[in-house]
Amino acid sequence: MPDTKALEVHKALADDTRYRLYRYVGLAGRPVSIREMSRRLSLHPNTLRPHLRRLEEAGLVSREVRKSASVGRPQTMYSVREQEAEEGRDYRLLAEMLCGVVRTARQRDQAKELAGQWGAYLVAQGGPKPGVRLPARRNLALLQEAMARAGFEPRFRRLPGPGGSIEVTLRDCPFRELADDHRDLVCTLHRGLVEGMLGGLKPPMSVREFRPFAERGICRLRAD
């Protein structure tokens, strides 16, 4: 999947309502009507329609119009679209070999520093010119796009109180396949990448709390 396509998918699923819709249709395993989704998710059909349209534009769902057997309006049914397999090579073997090279605490620190540089680079892509400070909302949009581009599938929540703290739930990890055998290194790279992203914002933000595997397959962090 091209980077632009992957970014569109992550943006579409970054909204909680759209993610709930996509998850419900996927778990149903069959075409689902707007009426059913409205009833099951306690959301008005007019609220659902623009979200479903956005999922369709991102290539995540498809729709078909079915005529009713009885008299009445045809129903629009939604199904999850199968994603095409990505072209390219599997670099798992290379990653395993490189993980074996990083053995000492000093080497892990160097790996974290490199991950931080990559994080700052991902945020800088499409960011403001040097010296420009961004409004908080735009700053978080840049962070969300960078995290999505890296494969984290982030969810943001503003925390109450002064200071503009946020909680970020990372529902996926770009290094997850290596975590079982190289957990310390994976979590070090994970944190370094996130710290680099936060530090690359304008104005920068800092990690105040980092909880790898806070839940099964989920990491959380607090930043301000």
C-alpha positions in Angstrom: 0.0 0.0 0.0 1.5 3.4 -1.0 2.4 5.8 1.9 -0.4 8.2 0.8 -3.0 5.4 0.8 -1.8 4.1 4.2 -2.0 7.7 5.6 -5.6 8.1 4.3 -6.6 4.8 6.0 -5.1 5.9 9.3 -6.8 9.2 9.1 -10.1 7.6 8.4 -9.8 5.3 11.4 -8.4 7.9 13.7 -12.0 9.1 14.4 -13.6 7.0 17.1 -17.0 6.9 15.5 -15.6 5.7 12.2 -13.5 3.1 14.0 -16.6 1.8 15.8 -18.4 1.6 12.5 -15.6 -0.2 10.7 -15.1 -2.6 13.6 -18.9 -3.4 13.8 -19.2 -4.0 10.0 -16.0 -6.2 10.1 -17.2 -8.3 13.0 -20.6 -8.7 11.5 -19.0 -10.7 8.6 -21.9 -9.8 6.3 -23.4 -6.7 4.6 -24.9 -4.4 7.3 -27.6 -1.7 6.8 -27.5 1.8 8.1 -30.6 1.0 10.1 -28.9 -1.8 11.9 -25.8 0.2 12.6 -27.9 3.1 13.9 -29.7 0.7 16.3 -26.7 -1.2 17.5 -24.4 1.8 18.0 -27.1 4.2 19.2 -26.3 6.8 16.6 -28.6 8.6 14.3 -28.5 7.6 10.6 -27.7 11.1 9.5 -24.7 11.0 11.8 -23.5 7.7 10.3 -23.7 8.6 6.6 -20.8 11.1 6.4 -18.6 8.7 8.4 -19.5 5.8 6.1 -18.8 7.9 3.1 -15.3 8.7 4.5 -14.6 5.0 5.1 -15.7 4.3 1.5 -13.4 7.0 0.2 -10.5 5.5 2.1 -11.3 2.1 0.5 -12.2 0.5 3.8 -15.9 -0.4 3.1 -18.0 -0.9 0.0 -21.7 -0.5 -0.5 -24.4 -2.1 -2.5 -28.1 -1.2 -2.9 -30.5 -4.1 -2.3 -34.1 -4.0 -3.4 -36.5 -5.1 -0.7 -38.6 -8.2 -1.3 -41.6 -6.3 -0.1 -42.8 -2.8 -1.0 -40.5 -0.2 0.3 -37.3 1.7 -0.4 -34.1 -0.2 -1.3 -31.6 -0.6 1.5 -27.9 0.4 1.2 -25.7 -2.3 2.7 -22.1 -1.9 3.7 -19.3 -4.5 3.8 -15.6 -4.4 4.8 -13.4 -4.4 1.7 -10.5 -6.8 1.6 -7.2 -5.0 1.5 -4.8 -5.8 -1.2 -1.5 -7.3 -0.1 1.4 -4.9 -0.1 4.0 -5.4 -2.7 7.6 -5.6 -1.7 9.9 -7.8 0.4 9.5 -9.0 4.0 12.3 -7.4 6.0 11.7 -9.5 9.2 15.0 -11.4 8.7 17.0 -8.2 8.3 15.3 -6.8 11.4 16.1 -9.9 13.4 19.8 -9.7 12.4 20.1 -6.0 13.3 18.4 -6.6 16.6 21.2 -9.1 17.4 23.8 -6.4 16.9 22.3 -4.2 19.6 23.5 -5.9 22.9 24.8 -3.3 25.3 23.0 -0.4 27.1 25.2 2.0 25.2 24.1 0.5 21.9 20.5 0.7 23.0 21.0 4.4 23.8 22.4 5.0 20.4 19.5 3.2 18.8 17.1 5.3 20.8 18.8 8.5 19.7 18.6 7.4 16.0 14.9 6.6 16.5 14.4 10.1 17.9 16.0 11.6 14.8 13.7 9.6 12.6 10.7 10.7 14.7 11.6 14.4 14.3 12.1 13.8 10.6 8.6 12.3 10.2 7.0 15.3 12.0 9.0 17.8 9.9 7.6 16.4 6.7 4.8 18.8 5.7 5.4 20.8 8.8 5.8 24.6 9.2 8.8 26.6 8.2 11.6 27.0 10.8 10.7 29.4 13.5 7.0 29.2 13.1 4.9 28.2 16.1 1.7 26.3 15.4 -1.7 26.4 17.2 -2.2 23.5 19.5 -4.8 21.8 17.2 -2.5 22.0 14.2 0.4 20.8 16.2 -1.5 17.7 17.3 -2.6 17.1 13.7 1.0 16.9 12.6 1.7 14.5 15.5 -1.2 12.3 14.5 -0.2 12.2 10.9 3.4 11.3 11.8 2.3 8.5 14.2 -0.1 7.2 11.6 2.6 7.2 9.0 4.9 5.2 11.3 2.1 2.6 11.8 1.1 3.4 15.5 -2.7 3.8 14.9 -2.9 6.6 17.5 -6.0 7.8 19.5 -5.8 11.2 21.2 -7.6 12.4 24.4 -7.2 15.7 26.0 -6.7 15.5 29.8 -8.6 17.8 32.1 -6.7 20.6 33.9 -4.2 23.3 32.8 -1.2 22.6 30.7 -2.7 21.1 27.6 -1.7 17.5 28.5 -2.8 14.7 26.2 -3.1 11.0 26.5 -2.2 9.0 23.4 -3.3 5.4 23.0 -1.1 3.5 20.4 -3.2 0.6 19.2 -0.4 -0.8 17.0 3.3 -0.8 17.0 5.5 -0.9 13.9 7.9 -3.2 15.7 5.3 -5.6 17.2 6.5 -8.7 15.3 9.9 -8.3 17.1 8.6 -7.5 20.6 8.4 -11.1 21.9 12.1 -11.8 21.4 13.5 -8.3 21.7 11.1 -6.4 24.0 13.7 -4.1 25.7 15.0 -2.9 22.4 11.6 -2.6 20.7 10.3 -0.5 23.6 13.4 1.6 23.5 13.0 2.3 19.8 9.3 2.8 20.3 9.9 5.5 22.9 12.7 7.1 21.0 10.6 7.5 17.9 7.7 9.0 19.9 10.0 11.4 21.8 11.5 12.5 18.5 8.1 13.2 17.1 7.0 15.2 20.2 10.3 17.1 20.2 9.9 18.0 16.6 6.6 19.8 17.1 6.5 23.7 17.2 6.3 24.3 20.1 7.8 20.9 21.2 6.1 18.6 23.7 7.6 16.1 26.1 6.7 12.6 27.3 5.6 12.7 30.9 4.6 9.0 31.2 5.2 6.1 28.9 3.4 2.7 29.5 4.3 0.0 27.0 1.8 -2.8 26.8 -0.6 -1.0 29.2 -3.2 -3.4 27.8 -2.9 -6.3 25.5 -1.3 -5.0 22.3 -1.8 -1.4 23.4 0.7 1.2 24.7 -0.2 4.6 26.3 1.7 7.8 26.9 1.0 11.1 28.5 2.6 14.3 27.0 2.5 18.0 27.5 
